[in-house]
Amino acid sequence: MLLPAPVHVVGGGLAGCEAAWQIASRGVPVILHEMRPHQMTAAHKTDGLAELVCSNSFRSDDAQTNAVGLLHEEMRRLGSLVMRAADAHQVPAGAALAVDRAEFSAAVTAALQSHPRVTIDRSEVAGLPPEDWDKVIIATGPLTSPSLASAIRAASGEDALAFFDALAPIVHRDSIDMAIAWFQSRYDKAGPGGSGADYINCPLDRAQYDALVAALLSAGKTTFHEWEKDTPYFDGCLPIEIMAERGPLTLRHGPLKPVGLTNPHDPTVKPYAIVQLRQDNRLGTLFNMVGFQTKLKHGEQVRIFRTIPGLANAEFARLGGLHRNTFLNAPRLLDGRLRLRAMPRLRFAGQITGCEGYVESAAVGLMAGRFAAAGRLGEPLALPPPTTAHGALLNHITGGHVDTIDHGPRSFQPMNINFGLFPPLARVPSRDVDGKRLRGSAKSTAKKQALSARALADLAVWAGAQSRVAAE
């Protein structure tokens, strides 16, 4: 049997790896182009595919009341390689799904290297892909090489947008003073691989909190390049010092909120604020500082973060940093199947499309891979229903942002998956199973559960239709 021509995937991050897996799983050869290690980026440290350069968390794994947890479950049901590797290499993280980043990357790399229809090309695609590559997925993510970024901008007819993404410090577990800190998840909630006591918590009183905020405001920051100065931050990943600038209580109502936690060393005193650290590797030897992404100078980070109770002797495996992220004005530039309108042989996936987050990037890669494989095989493929997490995310990227045309490209901003992107329910639950009227948080929870149930039911129909076409 003569195999179809290969699809080229440029970029070996989560989106590119997921796209390549989906294509190969449908019997279509794929060539995955990854420039590392011959050409490194500002944030990557290894040559592994699907390297996690920021947090090791895939966020909530609750598929009933959390949109990203629902996206996890949809991806599992669609045969996601990224979710298979994440589930196999998870580490304790409360209600979240977090992974050992080295084991996760190694698992994805091994799966693709061993697949008979996947070829991995370790070289840079400089500029636009060659004309004879008739089906290409560009999944180069937030760290697209300058030459390729320039070529994409030229082909699209307008500039790509940019924002900053930030890295939080990572601390050696044995350097944390557990006579001051303690293990506990908020409200003792246990997540996948966790026990309900998965975060290390460092308590601050009012004076300590005020001193921390003052230090963040006065500390020295690394300077921006000239071309970075006007680049907007993404609100979902603000540097800790930028959050502090937004008001003295911003951190206390954000990553340092003192809710759902009780200090066992002194349970009668409620901390004014709490710094949390989340396990970063399977061995439990490394913990990252939740919400402490930063552009502070390295010396300032060590000085300030060691004033946090429990971290006086902290040893840092990695200090925080900040890097530039580029993304397309996707609603203007891409069609409903993620193809560049000006050059349909090019399809985009991952963060470069304007989604935000590991899971969202991989999910867009999954869709792009399925679209590309179906196109190569000449099979029809309907878009995922907008009632599903995949469909809602795709709709946001390719047309769900109503202000784009009227207000210009900067009105489109990256978005994590959330229930606000889903079409409303035809009927919102108003009573529980016993007929009692739902109010407040109970009503909100019931609505989310109904949205999730509808999504999974509609996903099953969509996936089943694909299976029937492939079997015919």
C-alpha positions in Angstrom: 0.0 0.0 0.0 1.4 3.4 -1.0 1.7 5.7 2.0 0.4 9.3 1.6 3.0 12.1 1.5 4.2 13.3 4.9 2.9 16.2 6.9 5.6 18.5 8.3 5.3 19.7 11.8 7.7 22.5 12.9 8.3 22.7 16.6 8.8 19.9 19.2 6.9 21.4 22.1 3.7 20.1 23.5 1.5 21.3 20.6 3.9 20.0 17.9 4.4 16.6 19.6 0.6 16.2 20.1 0.0 17.1 16.4 2.6 14.7 15.2 1.2 11.9 17.3 -2.4 12.5 16.1 -1.2 12.5 12.4 0.9 9.4 12.7 -1.9 7.6 14.7 -4.1 8.1 11.6 -1.7 6.3 9.3 -0.1 9.4 7.8 3.7 9.9 7.9 4.9 12.9 9.7 8.3 14.7 9.9 8.7 16.6 13.1 11.3 19.4 12.9 12.9 20.5 16.2 15.9 22.9 16.1 17.2 22.0 19.5 20.0 21.2 20.5 21.7 22.8 17.4 19.8 26.0 18.0 18.7 26.7 21.6 16.1 29.2 22.9 16.2 31.7 25.7 14.2 29.4 28.0 14.9 25.8 27.0 17.6 23.8 28.8 17.5 20.4 27.1 17.1 18.8 23.7 14.0 16.8 24.9 10.7 17.1 23.1 7.8 18.6 25.1 10.2 20.2 27.5 8.3 22.2 30.2 10.1 25.5 30.6 7.7 27.2 33.1 5.5 25.5 35.7 5.3 21.7 35.9 1.5 21.9 36.6 -1.2 21.1 34.1 -3.6 22.8 36.6 -6.8 21.3 37.9 -7.8 17.7 37.0 -11.4 18.1 38.1 -13.4 17.2 35.0 -16.8 18.0 36.5 -16.4 21.6 37.7 -13.2 23.0 36.2 -12.8 23.8 32.5 -9.1 22.8 32.2 -9.9 19.5 34.0 -12.6 19.0 31.4 -10.1 19.6 28.7 -7.8 17.0 30.3 -10.6 14.4 30.1 -11.6 15.3 26.5 -7.9 14.9 25.5 -7.7 11.5 27.2 -10.8 10.3 25.3 -9.2 11.5 22.0 -6.0 9.5 22.5 -3.7 12.4 23.6 0.0 11.5 23.9 0.6 14.5 26.2 -2.1 13.4 28.6 -0.9 9.8 28.5 2.6 10.9 29.5 1.3 13.4 32.1 -0.9 10.7 33.8 2.0 8.2 33.8 4.5 10.7 35.4 2.4 12.8 37.8 3.7 14.1 41.1 1.6 15.2 44.2 0.0 18.6 43.7 -3.2 18.8 45.6 -6.2 19.1 43.2 -3.9 19.8 40.3 -2.2 17.5 37.8 1.5 18.1 38.0 4.3 16.1 36.4 8.0 15.2 36.9 9.2 17.4 34.0 12.2 15.2 33.1 10.2 12.0 33.0 7.4 13.6 31.1 9.6 14.9 28.4 11.5 11.6 28.1 8.2 9.7 27.8 6.9 11.9 24.9 10.3 11.8 23.2 10.5 8.0 23.4 6.9 7.6 22.1 7.6 9.7 19.0 11.0 8.2 18.4 9.6 4.7 18.4 6.6 5.4 16.2 7.2 3.9 12.7 5.5 6.8 10.9 7.3 9.6 12.7 10.7 11.0 11.5 12.4 13.6 13.8 14.6 16.1 12.0 16.9 18.0 14.3 17.4 21.2 12.3 16.1 24.7 12.2 13.4 25.7 9.7 14.7 29.1 8.9 12.1 31.2 7.1 9.0 29.9 5.5 8.8 26.1 4.9 9.8 25.1 1.3 7.0 25.4 -1.3 7.0 21.6 -1.9 5.8 21.1 1.7 2.1 21.3 0.9 0.9 20.5 4.4 2.7 22.1 7.3 1.8 22.7 11.0 3.8 25.5 12.6 3.9 24.9 16.4 6.9 26.9 17.4 5.3 28.3 20.4 6.3 31.4 22.4 9.9 31.1 21.4 9.7 31.0 17.7 13.1 31.7 16.0 13.5 35.2 14.7 13.9 34.1 11.1 10.7 32.1 11.1 8.8 34.8 13.0 9.8 37.4 10.5 8.7 35.1 7.6 5.4 34.5 9.3 4.8 38.3 9.8 5.7 38.9 6.1 3.3 36.2 5.0 0.4 37.3 7.3 0.6 40.9 6.2 0.7 42.3 9.7 2.9 42.0 12.8 2.5 39.2 15.4 1.8 40.4 18.9 3.9 39.7 21.9 3.7 39.5 25.7 6.0 38.2 28.5 5.8 34.8 30.1 7.5 34.3 33.4 9.4 31.6 35.3 9.1 31.1 39.1 12.1 30.1 41.3 12.6 26.5 42.3 13.8 25.7 45.8 15.6 22.6 47.2 13.2 20.9 49.5 15.8 20.1 52.2 16.7 23.8 52.5 13.1 24.7 53.7 12.6 25.1 57.5 9.7 22.8 58.2 9.7 23.9 61.9 8.1 27.1 60.4 6.5 25.8 57.2 4.1 22.9 56.8 2.5 20.6 54.2 -1.2 21.2 53.4 -3.4 21.7 50.3 -6.0 24.3 50.4 -9.1 22.9 52.2 -7.1 19.6 52.4 -8.2 18.8 48.9 -6.4 15.8 47.3 -5.8 15.7 43.6 -4.3 13.1 41.2 -1.2 11.6 42.8 -1.8 13.7 45.9 -2.8 13.2 49.5 -4.4 16.5 50.5 -1.1 17.7 52.0 0.9 18.5 48.9 2.0 22.1 49.1 4.6 23.6 51.5 3.1 26.6 53.2 5.1 29.5 54.6 3.1 31.9 56.9 3.6 35.7 57.1 2.2 38.1 59.7 1.2 41.6 58.7 4.6 43.2 59.3 6.4 40.4 57.3 3.9 40.8 54.4 4.2 44.5 54.3 8.0 44.2 54.3 7.9 41.7 51.4 5.7 44.0 49.3 8.0 47.0 50.0 11.0 44.9 49.0 9.4 43.8 45.8 8.6 47.4 44.9 12.1 48.7 45.6 14.2 45.8 44.2 16.3 46.0 41.2 14.9 44.5 38.0 16.6 43.3 34.9 16.2 45.8 32.0 14.2 45.2 28.9 15.7 45.2 25.4 14.5 48.2 23.3 12.2 45.9 21.3 10.6 44.6 24.5 9.7 47.8 26.3 6.1 48.2 25.0 5.2 44.5 25.1 2.1 43.9 27.3 2.1 41.3 30.0 -0.4 38.4 30.0 -2.6 38.8 33.1 -2.5 35.1 33.9 1.2 35.1 34.4 2.2 38.5 35.9 5.5 38.9 37.5 5.2 39.1 41.3 6.6 42.6 41.4 4.1 43.8 38.8 1.3 42.4 41.0 2.7 44.2 44.0 2.6 47.5 42.0 -1.1 47.1 41.5 -1.8 47.7 45.2 -0.6 46.6 48.7 -3.3 43.9 49.1 -3.1 42.5 45.5 -0.8 39.6 46.5 -2.8 38.8 49.7 -5.9 38.4 47.5 -3.9 36.5 44.8 -1.2 33.9 45.2 -0.6 34.7 48.9 -4.2 34.4 50.0 -4.4 32.9 53.5 -7.6 30.8 52.9 -8.2 27.1 53.4 -5.0 26.6 55.4 -4.3 26.2 59.2 -0.8 26.5 60.6 -0.2 23.4 62.8 2.7 25.0 64.6 0.3 27.7 65.9 -3.3 26.9 65.0 -4.8 29.7 67.1 -3.1 32.4 65.0 -4.4 33.0 61.4 -1.5 34.0 59.1 -2.0 37.3 57.3 -0.6 35.8 54.1 0.8 32.5 53.0 3.5 31.7 50.4 2.9 28.2 48.8 5.5 26.0 47.1 4.5 23.1 44.8 6.4 19.9 44.2 8.4 20.1 41.0 9.8 16.6 40.5 8.9 13.0 41.3 11.5 12.6 44.0 10.0 15.5 45.9 13.4 17.2 46.2 12.4 20.4 44.3 9.6 22.8 45.0 8.6 25.9 42.9 7.3 29.1 44.5 3.7 29.4 43.3 2.9 32.8 41.8 6.5 34.1 42.1 7.4 34.5 38.4 9.6 37.5 38.3 12.0 39.8 36.5 13.9 40.7 39.6 17.7 40.5 39.4 19.0 37.2 40.6 20.8 38.7 43.6 17.6 40.5 44.6 15.6 37.3 44.4 17.8 35.5 46.8 17.9 38.4 49.2 14.1 39.1 49.2 12.8 35.5 49.1 15.0 34.4 52.0 13.1 36.9 54.2 10.0 34.7 53.8 9.5 32.6 57.0 10.8 29.1 56.4 13.0 30.2 53.5 15.8 31.9 55.4 18.2 29.2 54.3 16.6 28.4 50.9 18.8 27.1 48.2 17.6 27.7 44.7 17.8 25.2 41.9 16.6 27.8 39.5 15.8 31.5 40.0 13.0 33.3 38.3 13.1 34.8 34.8 11.0 36.3 32.1 10.9 35.7 28.3 9.1 37.2 25.3 6.2 35.4 23.8 4.8 35.9 20.3 1.4 35.0 19.0 -0.8 35.6 15.9 -3.8 37.8 15.7 -5.6 34.5 15.0 -9.2 35.6 14.4 -8.0 37.8 11.5 -5.3 35.5 10.2 -6.5 31.9 10.6 -9.6 30.0 9.3 -11.7 27.6 11.3 -9.2 24.8 10.8 -6.2 26.8 11.9 -4.9 27.5 8.4 -3.3 30.8 7.5 -5.8 32.5 5.2 -3.1 34.1 3.1 -1.2 30.7 2.7 -3.5 27.7 3.4 -0.7 25.1 3.2 0.4 26.5 6.6 -1.5 25.5 9.7 -0.7 26.8 13.2 -1.0 25.1 16.6 -0.1 25.9 20.2 0.6 29.2 21.9 1.5 30.9 18.7 -2.3 30.8 17.9 -3.2 32.8 21.0 -4.1 30.1 23.4 -2.4 30.1 26.8 -1.3 27.2 28.9 0.4 23.8 28.4 -2.9 21.9 28.2 -4.5 24.4 25.8 -1.4 24.3 23.6 -1.5 20.6 23.4 -5.2 20.5 22.7 -4.8 22.9 19.8 -2.0 20.7 18.5 -4.4 17.7 18.8 -7.0 19.5 16.6 -4.4 20.7 14.1 -3.0 17.2 13.7 -6.4 15.7 13.2 -7.3 18.4 10.6 -4.0 17.9 8.8 -4.4 14.1 8.7 -8.0 14.3 7.5 -6.9 16.7 4.7 -4.1 14.4 3.6 -6.4 11.4 3.5 -9.2 13.3 1.8 -11.6 12.5 4.6 -14.3 15.0 5.9 -13.8 16.2 9.4 -16.3 18.4 11.2 -15.1 21.0 13.7 -15.5 19.9 17.3 -18.8 21.2 18.7 -18.4 24.6 20.4 -20.1 23.0 23.5 -16.9 20.9 24.0 -13.7 22.3 25.6 -11.9 21.8 22.3 -14.6 23.5 20.3 -14.8 26.4 22.8 -11.1 26.9 22.6 -11.0 26.7 18.9 -13.9 29.2 18.6 -12.0 31.7 20.8 -8.9 31.4 18.7 -10.5 31.6 15.2 -13.5 33.8 15.8 -14.7 34.1 19.3 -13.2 37.5 20.0 -15.8 40.0 18.9 -13.7 43.1 19.3 -10.9 42.1 16.9 -12.2 43.7 13.7 -13.4 47.0 15.3 -10.5 47.6 17.7 -7.5 46.2 15.9 -5.1 43.4 16.6 -4.2 44.3 20.2 -7.8 43.6 21.3 -7.1 39.8 20.8 -5.3 38.4 23.8 -4.3 34.8 24.8 -6.8 32.9 26.9 -6.9 29.9 29.1 -9.8 27.6 28.7 -12.7 28.6 31.0 -16.4 28.1 31.1 -17.0 31.6 29.9 -16.0 30.4 26.4 -18.8 27.8 26.3 -22.2 28.4 24.8 -24.8 28.9 27.5 -27.0 26.0 28.6 -30.5 25.8 27.2 -31.6 25.2 30.8 -29.6 26.0 33.9 -30.1 23.6 36.8 -32.2 25.2 39.5 -32.8 22.3 41.8 -30.8 19.4 43.2 -31.7 15.7 43.0 -34.0 16.1 46.0 -35.9 19.0 44.5 -34.3 21.6 46.8 -33.7 25.0 45.1 -30.0 25.6 44.3 -28.5 28.9 45.5 -25.1 30.6 45.5 -22.1 28.3 45.1 -24.3 25.2 44.8 -26.0 26.6 41.8 -22.7 27.6 40.2 -21.3 24.1 40.8 -24.4 22.5 39.3 -24.1 24.7 36.2 -20.4 23.7 35.7 -21.3 20.1 36.1 -24.0 20.4 33.5 -21.7 22.2 31.0 -19.1 19.4 31.5 -21.6 16.6 31.1 -22.9 18.2 27.9 -19.4 18.6 26.6 -18.4 15.0 27.1 -21.7 13.8 25.5 -21.2 16.0 22.5 -17.5 15.0 22.3 -18.5 11.3 22.1 -20.8 12.0 19.2 -18.1 14.0 17.4 -15.3 11.4 18.0 -17.7 8.5 17.0 -18.4 10.2 13.7 -14.7 10.4 13.0 -14.2 6.8 13.8 -17.0 5.7 11.5 -15.4 7.7 8.6 -12.0 6.2 9.2 -13.5 2.7 9.2 -15.3 3.1 5.9 
